[in-house]
Amino acid sequence: MRTEASRKSVNKVPPSLSIIIVNYNTTVLLKKCLASVLSNEGEIAREIIVVDNHSSDGGPASLKERFQDVKIIENQSNLGFSKACNQGLALAIGDYILFLNPDTTVPDRTLDSCMAFIHEHQDIGALGCRLLNGDGSLQPSCADFPYLHKIFLDHLLGWKCFPKTMRKKCLLKHWAHDRTREVDWFLGAFMLARRSLMERLRGFDEDFFFYGEDLDLCYRIRQTGWKVVFFSEATVFHVGNSVWENARISLVYDALLKFYRKHFSLWKYVVLKALVLLRRYS
């Protein structure tokens, strides 16, 4: 028997929004995420595609039982975030694609407001929104592109001799996220984009296994002339980014180096690699 939530997802018209969620051993959180998405009221016809990267927590079986209208792709190994997203993209039929993390919950009307905004602004290629921690505090989600001078500035302004007001003025990540504006890039926990653009760019770069894929995609979107915009009027709760252990930081550094090797000159890559090595072993 279908649950009430699953019945709400049945659409009589082709979906205009395809929601793609990649799961890897986060099934408990994913169920909360799906429930929040399906409970969003509104007129938007949507489909949900879950790509499971060979989870060992019984994910696909339990999802099929509870969410019968959700399309589920079951991979036989962990293919990484980027490749899994692209698998979902290949099946999606909506005009817009929402890449959504499984550790998010989406408040009511969030999907409607984001879809209305990106549809009204035809120069936007990708749209992000406010991310909040579980306690309701702001989770910084936007940043400038990590050009070398920005990396140096970020490091220098971290010194206590510089007042907080200067850091807030100079570094985007210290911005209050209180107004809608164009940004360089934002975290991919909630990324709404046009399917035609994603297909033109061939989705995420699959060389990025985990981390860096959102940075790279936003960079390529802006390189093609489209805008990347932070939409302050919509909010999503996101569990991630609360703990930054050494192993996770190391993966982020590796992704940053890959990004530099792809988009910048060799000497800049070498300088960044030296900085990363100094940071790792200092």
Backbone bond lengths (Angstrom), bond angles and torsions (degrees), N, CA, C in turn:
res aa  C-N    CA-C-N  psi(-1)  N-CA   C-N-CA  omega(-1)  CA-C   N-CA-C  phi
1 M - - - 1.467 - - 1.525 109.52 -
2 R 1.317 117.48 136.86 1.444 120.91 179.48 1.521 111.02 -76.44
3 T 1.322 115.51 142.64 1.448 119.60 176.56 1.508 108.86 -77.18
4 E 1.344 116.17 166.46 1.465 121.07 178.01 1.520 110.21 -60.60
5 A 1.347 116.10 -39.75 1.467 119.65 -178.96 1.516 111.34 -63.64
6 S 1.340 116.02 -41.98 1.456 118.18 -177.60 1.513 111.33 -69.74
7 R 1.346 118.00 -31.63 1.451 120.29 178.72 1.525 111.79 -64.54
8 K 1.341 116.70 -32.31 1.455 120.48 -179.35 1.514 112.12 -66.94
9 S 1.317 116.91 -22.64 1.459 120.07 -175.39 1.525 112.76 -84.54
10 V 1.354 117.97 -8.06 1.449 120.91 -178.34 1.526 108.72 -75.33
11 N 1.322 117.62 122.10 1.448 121.48 -176.54 1.526 109.95 -113.07
12 K 1.344 115.66 141.27 1.455 121.25 179.06 1.523 111.09 -90.22
13 V 1.331 117.40 -7.98 1.465 121.94 178.24 1.525 107.94 -124.71
14 P 1.325 116.93 157.04 1.471 118.82 178.77 1.528 110.60 -57.43
15 P 1.316 118.17 141.52 1.469 120.47 -177.33 1.525 111.79 -68.40
16 S 1.329 115.81 141.19 1.460 120.48 173.58 1.523 110.68 -94.16
17 L 1.337 115.70 -14.69 1.462 121.27 179.91 1.521 109.96 -127.49
18 S 1.322 115.93 126.32 1.472 121.81 174.27 1.518 108.07 -109.60
19 I 1.314 116.93 121.47 1.469 122.64 -178.78 1.522 108.35 -102.90
20 I 1.317 115.98 121.13 1.468 121.63 -177.20 1.519 109.11 -112.90
21 I 1.328 115.46 123.96 1.466 121.81 -178.82 1.523 108.92 -126.53
22 V 1.317 116.12 127.31 1.466 121.58 177.68 1.525 108.84 -99.00
23 N 1.321 116.14 129.25 1.459 120.88 -178.34 1.525 111.02 -118.12
24 Y 1.331 114.61 134.89 1.460 120.13 171.48 1.522 107.58 -145.53
25 N 1.327 115.26 96.18 1.467 122.56 178.39 1.532 112.99 58.65
26 T 1.335 116.18 35.08 1.470 120.37 175.95 1.532 109.51 -127.37
27 T 1.316 115.74 36.88 1.460 120.13 -171.36 1.518 113.06 -64.19
28 V 1.315 118.51 -36.83 1.471 120.94 178.95 1.525 110.36 -60.44
29 L 1.330 115.96 -46.94 1.458 120.11 178.10 1.525 111.16 -68.45
30 L 1.317 116.42 -37.22 1.466 120.68 -179.35 1.526 111.20 -61.25
31 K 1.322 117.74 -39.90 1.466 120.08 179.24 1.525 111.18 -61.61
32 K 1.323 116.91 -38.87 1.466 120.13 176.89 1.523 110.35 -67.00
33 C 1.321 115.38 -38.74 1.458 120.50 178.53 1.524 110.66 -62.19
34 L 1.332 116.65 -49.42 1.464 121.11 -179.12 1.530 111.14 -61.96
35 A 1.319 116.29 -40.87 1.461 119.64 179.46 1.524 110.70 -61.85
36 S 1.327 116.64 -40.06 1.470 120.02 -179.92 1.525 111.15 -68.47
37 V 1.327 116.80 -39.21 1.464 120.11 179.04 1.521 110.60 -65.82
38 L 1.308 116.63 -45.64 1.466 121.18 -177.66 1.521 112.45 -69.07
39 S 1.324 117.42 -22.79 1.465 120.10 179.59 1.521 111.69 -87.12
40 N 1.334 117.71 -5.78 1.465 120.38 176.98 1.519 109.77 -65.67
41 E 1.326 115.93 116.97 1.459 120.22 176.95 1.527 109.25 -76.38
42 G 1.313 116.38 159.15 1.456 120.23 178.03 1.505 111.82 146.50
43 E 1.311 114.62 176.71 1.457 120.98 -175.60 1.525 112.87 -98.71
44 I 1.313 117.97 -0.03 1.457 120.67 -174.87 1.524 110.63 -75.94
45 A 1.321 116.35 122.60 1.461 120.57 172.89 1.519 108.16 -76.92
46 R 1.326 117.14 129.66 1.460 119.71 -174.02 1.519 111.18 -141.74
47 E 1.310 114.37 157.34 1.454 122.27 172.29 1.524 107.72 -125.96
48 I 1.314 116.87 153.31 1.465 121.74 179.51 1.522 108.41 -123.30
49 I 1.311 115.32 128.32 1.463 121.83 178.93 1.528 107.90 -120.91
50 V 1.319 116.65 119.37 1.468 122.16 175.79 1.522 108.52 -105.23
51 V 1.317 116.14 126.77 1.461 121.44 176.36 1.526 106.93 -108.87
52 D 1.317 116.15 113.68 1.470 120.42 -178.07 1.525 110.22 -98.33
53 N 1.332 115.49 122.99 1.459 121.69 -177.70 1.526 112.12 -90.28
54 H 1.338 114.72 56.46 1.467 121.96 175.81 1.529 111.35 60.36
55 S 1.332 115.44 52.74 1.460 120.73 178.19 1.520 110.74 -65.70
56 S 1.310 115.72 148.26 1.469 121.31 179.50 1.522 111.65 -105.86
57 D 1.351 117.03 10.12 1.464 120.18 -177.78 1.531 112.26 -104.37
58 G 1.335 116.62 21.30 1.456 120.36 176.99 1.509 114.58 73.99
59 G 1.316 116.46 22.98 1.450 122.02 -173.94 1.513 116.05 -56.18
60 P 1.325 119.30 -64.58 1.471 120.72 -173.53 1.522 114.12 -54.83
61 A 1.327 117.00 -43.85 1.465 119.84 -177.31 1.523 111.36 -62.53
62 S 1.320 116.97 -45.95 1.464 119.84 -178.48 1.523 111.55 -70.65
63 L 1.319 117.58 -30.67 1.458 120.88 178.37 1.523 111.08 -69.08
64 K 1.333 116.45 -41.76 1.461 120.56 -179.20 1.522 111.39 -62.25
65 E 1.315 115.86 -34.59 1.463 120.23 -178.31 1.521 111.67 -70.81
66 R 1.326 116.64 -38.81 1.465 120.41 -173.62 1.528 112.79 -94.03
67 F 1.334 116.94 -36.30 1.467 120.92 -174.50 1.535 108.73 -119.13
68 Q 1.305 115.53 79.26 1.458 120.42 -170.81 1.522 113.71 -72.94
69 D 1.325 118.05 -18.31 1.459 120.60 -179.44 1.519 112.81 -97.00
70 V 1.302 117.29 3.89 1.464 121.67 176.93 1.529 109.09 -89.25
71 K 1.310 116.46 129.90 1.463 120.65 176.81 1.524 108.52 -78.40
72 I 1.325 116.31 132.11 1.461 120.51 -176.58 1.523 109.96 -124.35
73 I 1.318 115.28 125.98 1.464 121.84 173.66 1.520 107.16 -104.03
74 E 1.316 116.89 125.00 1.467 121.36 -179.07 1.531 109.75 -107.61
75 N 1.306 116.53 107.32 1.462 120.98 175.78 1.530 110.45 -83.02
76 Q 1.299 115.68 151.33 1.460 120.98 -178.48 1.512 113.14 -91.75
77 S 1.326 116.29 2.46 1.468 122.38 174.32 1.512 107.58 -158.77
78 N 1.324 116.17 168.94 1.465 120.41 177.82 1.523 108.70 -80.27
79 L 1.325 116.19 105.04 1.462 121.11 -176.45 1.523 113.21 -87.98
80 G 1.331 116.45 -2.98 1.452 119.67 -177.93 1.515 111.42 93.50
81 F 1.318 115.76 163.73 1.459 121.20 -174.73 1.522 111.99 -68.92
82 S 1.324 117.14 -47.67 1.464 120.54 -174.79 1.525 112.43 -61.60
83 K 1.310 115.93 -48.44 1.467 119.77 -178.27 1.517 111.05 -64.81
84 A 1.322 116.81 -38.05 1.460 120.03 178.78 1.525 110.83 -65.84
85 C 1.325 116.89 -41.10 1.471 119.91 176.65 1.522 110.55 -60.42
86 N 1.317 116.62 -41.72 1.463 120.39 -179.80 1.527 111.98 -66.83
87 Q 1.330 117.16 -30.66 1.461 119.84 174.28 1.530 110.34 -62.59
88 G 1.325 115.53 -43.35 1.454 119.85 177.81 1.516 111.47 -65.80
89 L 1.325 116.07 -40.47 1.463 121.28 179.31 1.523 111.00 -59.94
90 A 1.326 117.49 -38.36 1.463 121.63 -179.06 1.524 112.03 -64.52
91 L 1.332 117.04 -26.75 1.465 120.98 -179.41 1.526 112.75 -94.65
92 A 1.326 117.35 -17.88 1.456 121.52 -173.20 1.525 111.62 -67.00
93 I 1.327 115.85 144.49 1.463 120.41 179.06 1.529 112.14 -123.35
94 G 1.336 118.08 -1.68 1.454 120.49 178.92 1.524 112.07 -73.76
95 D 1.319 116.61 156.07 1.458 120.66 176.28 1.521 111.36 -69.82
96 Y 1.325 115.39 -25.39 1.459 121.12 179.09 1.528 109.30 -122.07
97 I 1.325 114.60 147.70 1.464 121.85 179.59 1.518 108.71 -117.40
98 L 1.321 117.06 132.02 1.461 121.48 172.50 1.521 108.28 -114.58
99 F 1.329 116.10 112.71 1.458 121.21 171.77 1.523 106.58 -87.49
100 L 1.313 115.90 117.91 1.461 121.78 -171.91 1.522 110.47 -127.80
101 N 1.324 116.88 131.31 1.466 120.23 177.58 1.527 110.85 -73.17
102 P 1.330 117.57 148.66 1.468 120.01 -179.45 1.518 113.46 -72.36
103 D 1.324 117.80 -15.58 1.465 120.66 -179.59 1.526 111.66 -97.52
104 T 1.333 115.88 33.88 1.458 121.43 176.86 1.519 109.93 -117.19
105 T 1.320 115.85 157.30 1.458 122.09 166.92 1.518 106.93 -127.30
106 V 1.325 115.25 137.70 1.459 121.39 -171.52 1.528 109.59 -111.06
107 P 1.330 118.23 109.50 1.470 120.75 179.37 1.524 112.09 -61.22
108 D 1.309 114.65 157.52 1.456 120.70 -178.29 1.527 111.71 -58.39
109 R 1.317 116.52 141.48 1.462 126.28 177.52 1.527 113.68 75.57
110 T 1.322 117.67 -3.14 1.471 119.69 178.74 1.525 110.91 -61.08
111 L 1.318 116.46 -45.09 1.461 119.81 -178.52 1.525 111.00 -63.18
112 D 1.334 116.88 -42.63 1.457 120.94 -179.85 1.527 111.52 -60.83
113 S 1.336 116.56 -47.11 1.463 120.06 -176.13 1.519 111.56 -66.65
114 C 1.325 117.73 -39.28 1.462 120.49 179.06 1.526 111.35 -68.58
115 M 1.314 116.43 -42.31 1.456 120.13 179.31 1.526 111.07 -64.36
116 A 1.322 117.18 -40.69 1.460 120.59 179.53 1.527 110.44 -63.99
117 F 1.318 116.83 -40.43 1.466 120.47 -176.80 1.526 111.72 -68.56
118 I 1.324 117.17 -46.94 1.467 119.05 -178.12 1.525 110.28 -69.38
119 H 1.323 117.63 -31.61 1.464 120.49 178.74 1.535 110.86 -69.34
120 E 1.326 116.38 -34.94 1.468 121.27 -179.93 1.525 112.27 -75.78
121 H 1.311 117.32 -22.74 1.463 121.43 -177.21 1.530 108.12 -115.19
122 Q 1.309 115.34 93.41 1.455 121.63 -170.90 1.528 113.33 -74.36
123 D 1.326 118.02 -2.78 1.465 120.48 177.76 1.520 112.43 -96.37
124 I 1.331 117.07 0.61 1.470 120.89 179.72 1.518 109.89 -88.31
125 G 1.315 116.03 125.28 1.455 120.89 176.80 1.509 112.47 -91.71
126 A 1.349 116.35 -36.97 1.466 121.46 -179.93 1.516 109.31 -143.89
127 L 1.332 115.55 141.91 1.455 122.26 -176.04 1.514 110.23 -127.93
128 G 1.335 115.86 129.89 1.455 121.78 173.99 1.515 109.49 -115.25
129 C 1.334 117.50 172.16 1.459 120.29 -179.24 1.521 110.07 -139.09
130 R 1.326 115.91 179.13 1.466 121.24 179.53 1.531 109.61 -66.73
131 L 1.317 116.13 130.85 1.458 121.14 173.98 1.521 108.76 -106.96
132 L 1.315 115.82 134.36 1.455 121.32 179.02 1.519 110.23 -120.31
133 N 1.329 115.60 146.14 1.459 120.96 172.83 1.531 109.08 -73.01
134 G 1.303 116.10 171.30 1.456 120.35 -178.75 1.511 114.07 -58.90
135 D 1.341 116.81 -28.74 1.465 120.65 -179.77 1.527 112.60 -87.29
136 G 1.327 116.63 4.00 1.450 120.37 178.40 1.508 115.00 91.19
137 S 1.321 117.17 -3.49 1.469 120.27 179.02 1.529 110.34 -76.84
138 L 1.315 115.65 156.27 1.457 121.10 -177.50 1.523 111.07 -68.51
139 Q 1.320 115.68 137.32 1.458 122.23 173.21 1.536 106.94 -110.11
140 P 1.325 118.03 104.01 1.473 119.57 -178.86 1.527 110.81 -53.95
141 S 1.327 116.09 130.07 1.459 118.87 -172.32 1.522 113.56 -132.95
142 C 1.333 117.65 0.09 1.457 121.20 -179.27 1.524 110.08 -118.74
143 A 1.311 116.42 152.11 1.460 120.48 178.87 1.521 109.99 -155.91
144 D 1.314 114.69 158.29 1.457 119.70 169.99 1.524 108.40 -73.88
145 F 1.323 116.32 159.75 1.453 118.20 172.58 1.527 108.97 -61.47
146 P 1.336 117.84 143.11 1.466 121.39 -173.77 1.529 113.46 -79.28
147 Y 1.326 115.99 59.46 1.456 118.90 174.94 1.525 108.42 -65.66
148 L 1.325 116.67 156.39 1.463 120.32 -175.17 1.526 112.62 -56.40
149 H 1.332 116.80 -42.76 1.462 118.10 -178.89 1.526 111.37 -65.45
150 K 1.353 116.96 -30.57 1.453 120.25 176.67 1.523 111.13 -70.46
151 I 1.325 115.76 -38.27 1.461 119.78 178.80 1.523 110.13 -64.56
152 F 1.336 116.46 -43.82 1.471 120.02 176.68 1.529 110.35 -61.66
153 L 1.336 116.55 -43.89 1.456 120.41 -178.63 1.517 111.03 -63.92
154 D 1.327 116.33 -42.11 1.459 121.21 178.11 1.524 110.49 -59.05
155 H 1.329 115.51 -43.43 1.461 120.15 -179.61 1.528 111.45 -66.46
156 L 1.336 116.42 -45.23 1.458 120.38 -177.05 1.526 112.04 -67.37
157 L 1.334 116.18 -41.29 1.463 119.44 -177.70 1.523 112.36 -73.61
158 G 1.328 116.11 -7.72 1.452 119.56 174.17 1.523 112.36 -75.97
159 W 1.337 115.77 -13.63 1.462 119.54 178.87 1.529 109.97 -70.12
160 K 1.300 116.45 145.84 1.461 121.77 -176.44 1.521 113.20 -67.29
161 C 1.324 116.91 -17.62 1.466 119.50 -178.62 1.529 111.78 -70.94
162 F 1.343 116.92 -14.54 1.455 120.39 179.08 1.529 109.40 -98.19
163 P 1.326 117.93 128.15 1.477 120.11 -179.36 1.520 112.53 -67.25
164 K 1.331 115.53 155.15 1.459 120.68 -179.17 1.524 111.90 -60.54
165 T 1.332 116.73 -33.46 1.468 119.56 -179.44 1.518 111.17 -61.03
166 M 1.326 116.79 -35.04 1.459 120.51 179.08 1.525 110.47 -70.68
167 R 1.329 116.41 -39.98 1.460 119.68 179.12 1.525 110.42 -64.08
168 K 1.338 116.52 -41.66 1.456 120.00 -179.88 1.524 111.75 -65.17
169 K 1.301 116.33 -32.78 1.464 121.09 -178.36 1.518 111.54 -76.04
170 C 1.324 116.25 -35.55 1.462 120.32 -171.95 1.531 114.08 -95.02
171 L 1.316 117.93 -26.12 1.457 120.22 -173.24 1.523 110.70 -115.23
172 L 1.321 115.99 125.54 1.456 121.00 -176.21 1.520 111.97 -63.20
173 K 1.315 117.63 -30.97 1.465 118.64 -176.01 1.533 111.90 -69.36
174 H 1.332 117.29 -15.11 1.461 120.64 176.03 1.523 112.51 -94.26
175 W 1.337 115.98 4.51 1.452 121.90 178.54 1.529 109.73 -70.73
176 A 1.327 116.21 148.73 1.470 121.31 -172.85 1.522 113.69 -74.28
177 H 1.333 118.58 -6.48 1.476 121.74 -179.86 1.531 110.92 55.40
178 D 1.314 116.23 40.70 1.461 120.92 -173.77 1.521 114.11 -109.53
179 R 1.320 117.91 7.13 1.465 120.02 176.80 1.524 109.85 -148.80
180 T 1.303 114.81 154.25 1.457 121.22 178.44 1.520 109.24 -76.02
181 R 1.320 116.99 132.21 1.459 120.36 -176.87 1.520 110.07 -161.79
182 E 1.316 114.58 160.96 1.458 120.31 173.83 1.523 108.69 -76.75
183 V 1.324 117.25 139.60 1.467 122.13 -179.52 1.528 108.53 -132.63
184 D 1.341 115.49 169.14 1.462 119.37 175.39 1.528 110.68 -72.07
185 W 1.334 115.31 -52.66 1.460 119.22 -179.86 1.518 110.35 -158.70
186 F 1.317 115.75 161.84 1.456 120.80 177.18 1.522 109.41 -140.55
187 L 1.321 116.10 162.24 1.460 121.65 179.52 1.526 110.47 -61.36
188 G 1.321 115.46 143.90 1.453 120.36 -175.88 1.512 115.24 -85.57
189 A 1.330 117.88 17.92 1.472 119.67 178.19 1.516 111.47 -62.99
190 F 1.339 116.17 -31.16 1.462 123.28 175.97 1.520 106.38 -143.22
191 M 1.318 116.39 103.53 1.460 121.04 -177.00 1.521 109.36 -131.93
192 L 1.322 115.83 109.42 1.453 122.23 179.16 1.527 108.99 -98.96
193 A 1.322 117.27 126.90 1.467 121.01 -175.09 1.518 110.37 -143.79
194 R 1.314 115.43 165.06 1.461 121.44 177.71 1.535 109.09 -82.03
195 R 1.314 115.51 132.59 1.470 118.53 -178.31 1.526 111.20 -62.86
196 S 1.333 117.71 -38.66 1.463 120.36 -179.69 1.519 111.45 -60.00
197 L 1.335 116.51 -38.16 1.461 120.26 178.63 1.518 110.81 -71.38
198 M 1.326 116.99 -41.61 1.457 120.22 179.46 1.521 111.13 -62.31
199 E 1.305 116.52 -38.50 1.463 119.76 178.52 1.524 110.75 -69.53
200 R 1.319 116.43 -37.21 1.463 120.15 177.39 1.529 110.85 -63.15
201 L 1.325 116.48 -38.64 1.465 121.40 -179.64 1.527 112.23 -85.84
202 R 1.318 116.62 -2.87 1.464 123.03 -177.88 1.530 112.15 62.66
203 G 1.321 114.55 33.77 1.457 120.12 175.01 1.516 113.23 68.58
204 F 1.325 114.69 -151.04 1.460 120.79 179.15 1.527 110.38 -75.28
205 D 1.309 115.52 151.45 1.459 121.13 174.56 1.526 107.90 -75.86
206 E 1.315 116.97 116.08 1.460 121.13 -174.38 1.530 113.66 -74.51
207 D 1.321 117.46 -4.21 1.466 119.76 172.15 1.524 111.14 -69.85
208 F 1.340 116.13 -19.90 1.463 120.66 175.33 1.522 107.70 -91.31
209 F 1.319 116.14 106.02 1.459 120.61 -176.34 1.524 110.88 -73.29
210 F 1.317 115.86 -47.25 1.466 122.35 179.47 1.516 108.00 -159.75
211 Y 1.325 116.98 125.74 1.463 127.10 -172.77 1.532 111.02 82.32
212 G 1.311 114.63 140.54 1.457 121.77 176.49 1.513 114.10 89.88
213 E 1.329 117.09 -17.94 1.466 119.15 -177.28 1.527 111.72 -67.69
214 D 1.341 118.02 -33.70 1.468 120.65 178.44 1.524 110.81 -71.62
215 L 1.329 116.85 -40.29 1.460 121.44 175.53 1.523 110.58 -59.36
216 D 1.315 116.69 -48.01 1.459 121.42 -178.53 1.524 111.37 -63.82
217 L 1.332 117.59 -42.25 1.456 120.31 -178.46 1.528 111.01 -66.06
218 C 1.327 117.44 -44.71 1.464 120.09 178.16 1.529 111.03 -61.46
219 Y 1.319 116.66 -37.86 1.469 120.62 178.96 1.527 109.94 -62.96
220 R 1.318 116.78 -44.38 1.460 120.43 -179.19 1.530 111.48 -69.59
221 I 1.331 116.71 -34.83 1.462 119.91 176.87 1.524 110.21 -61.59
222 R 1.323 116.49 -46.25 1.460 120.19 -179.77 1.529 111.41 -68.45
223 Q 1.322 117.27 -31.89 1.461 120.45 178.17 1.523 111.76 -64.52
224 T 1.317 116.78 -26.70 1.466 120.40 179.76 1.523 112.46 -87.63
225 G 1.345 117.44 -0.85 1.453 120.60 176.49 1.522 115.66 100.03
226 W 1.326 117.36 -3.10 1.461 121.02 177.60 1.526 110.51 -84.27
227 K 1.316 116.41 157.00 1.458 121.41 178.82 1.528 111.00 -92.43
228 V 1.318 114.52 146.97 1.457 122.69 171.48 1.526 105.81 -111.45
229 V 1.317 117.19 119.98 1.470 120.74 -168.98 1.521 111.58 -125.54
230 F 1.337 114.90 138.52 1.461 122.23 172.02 1.520 107.29 -96.17
231 F 1.334 116.13 124.02 1.463 122.87 -177.29 1.522 108.81 -105.04
232 S 1.329 116.67 107.75 1.465 121.13 -171.57 1.520 113.95 -77.89
233 E 1.338 117.60 -14.71 1.462 120.14 -173.70 1.528 113.35 -84.94
234 A 1.317 116.99 -4.69 1.470 121.08 177.81 1.523 109.32 -116.75
235 T 1.322 115.68 145.06 1.458 121.17 -175.01 1.522 110.69 -132.54
236 V 1.328 115.24 140.24 1.466 122.30 175.74 1.527 107.94 -134.38
237 F 1.315 116.77 139.72 1.466 121.23 175.86 1.532 108.51 -88.43
238 H 1.339 115.28 135.90 1.462 120.47 -174.80 1.520 109.48 -136.18
239 V 1.320 116.16 122.11 1.461 121.45 -178.36 1.524 111.32 -73.18
240 G 1.321 117.62 -36.27 1.465 122.07 -173.30 1.508 114.62 -60.36
241 N 1.341 114.17 170.90 1.466 123.48 177.09 1.520 114.13 68.09
242 S 1.327 117.70 17.69 1.459 119.94 178.89 1.529 111.99 -88.20
243 V 1.324 116.93 -25.21 1.468 120.97 -179.30 1.527 109.42 -128.35
244 W 1.341 115.44 127.81 1.466 120.14 -179.38 1.525 109.33 -120.32
245 E 1.330 116.28 81.30 1.449 120.98 178.04 1.532 109.40 -77.25
246 N 1.333 116.26 166.88 1.464 121.13 -174.43 1.528 112.84 -59.07
247 A 1.328 117.26 -38.73 1.461 120.14 -179.08 1.526 111.00 -63.48
248 R 1.309 116.45 -39.25 1.463 120.73 179.86 1.526 111.03 -68.85
249 I 1.322 116.29 -42.04 1.465 120.58 178.11 1.521 110.14 -61.70
250 S 1.325 116.67 -38.19 1.462 120.90 179.17 1.521 111.05 -63.11
251 L 1.338 117.47 -40.08 1.466 120.97 177.90 1.530 111.17 -64.26
252 V 1.330 116.32 -37.62 1.464 120.27 178.74 1.522 110.22 -65.15
253 Y 1.330 116.90 -42.57 1.467 120.67 177.28 1.527 110.92 -61.10
254 D 1.321 116.62 -42.55 1.468 120.26 179.52 1.532 110.57 -61.82
255 A 1.327 116.21 -40.64 1.465 120.29 179.32 1.522 111.02 -66.60
256 L 1.328 116.53 -38.54 1.463 120.74 178.46 1.521 111.08 -63.82
257 L 1.318 116.45 -41.16 1.466 120.21 177.61 1.529 110.71 -64.45
258 K 1.303 117.33 -39.23 1.469 121.20 178.48 1.532 110.11 -64.41
259 F 1.324 115.35 -40.21 1.465 120.72 177.87 1.531 110.70 -61.58
260 Y 1.322 116.57 -43.05 1.466 120.51 179.50 1.521 111.36 -67.46
261 R 1.305 116.58 -41.25 1.466 119.84 -179.11 1.534 110.60 -63.14
262 K 1.324 116.16 -30.69 1.460 120.85 -178.43 1.529 112.49 -79.62
263 H 1.332 117.10 -40.49 1.460 119.66 -167.49 1.536 115.62 -109.90
264 F 1.322 118.19 -14.42 1.458 119.01 -173.23 1.527 111.85 -124.97
265 S 1.313 114.66 171.87 1.463 120.67 -176.80 1.525 110.97 -68.39
266 L 1.328 115.02 162.08 1.458 120.67 -176.74 1.520 111.74 -62.68
267 W 1.342 117.29 -40.03 1.468 118.65 -176.66 1.536 111.13 -65.74
268 K 1.331 117.36 -34.43 1.458 120.03 177.18 1.526 110.69 -68.64
269 Y 1.326 115.56 -38.10 1.463 119.66 176.63 1.527 110.59 -62.85
270 V 1.315 117.10 -42.76 1.463 121.51 -179.45 1.525 110.49 -64.42
271 V 1.338 116.76 -42.28 1.466 120.08 178.40 1.522 110.60 -62.39
272 L 1.333 116.26 -45.36 1.460 119.37 179.51 1.525 111.09 -62.76
273 K 1.319 116.89 -41.20 1.466 119.64 -179.80 1.518 110.63 -61.76
274 A 1.332 116.77 -38.83 1.457 120.64 177.10 1.539 110.57 -63.57
275 L 1.321 116.84 -41.92 1.461 120.90 179.19 1.521 111.14 -64.33
276 V 1.331 116.00 -40.93 1.458 120.21 179.47 1.531 110.71 -64.89
277 L 1.308 116.42 -42.42 1.468 120.30 178.89 1.523 110.76 -62.68
278 L 1.331 116.60 -41.49 1.464 120.48 178.06 1.519 110.73 -63.50
279 R 1.325 116.21 -40.29 1.458 120.78 -179.35 1.528 110.99 -67.68
280 R 1.340 116.00 -39.76 1.454 120.45 -177.78 1.512 112.69 -67.98
281 Y 1.294 116.36 -37.15 1.474 119.75 -172.92 1.520 113.18 -107.95
282 S 1.319 116.73 12.29 1.468 119.25 177.78 1.526 110.52 -93.01
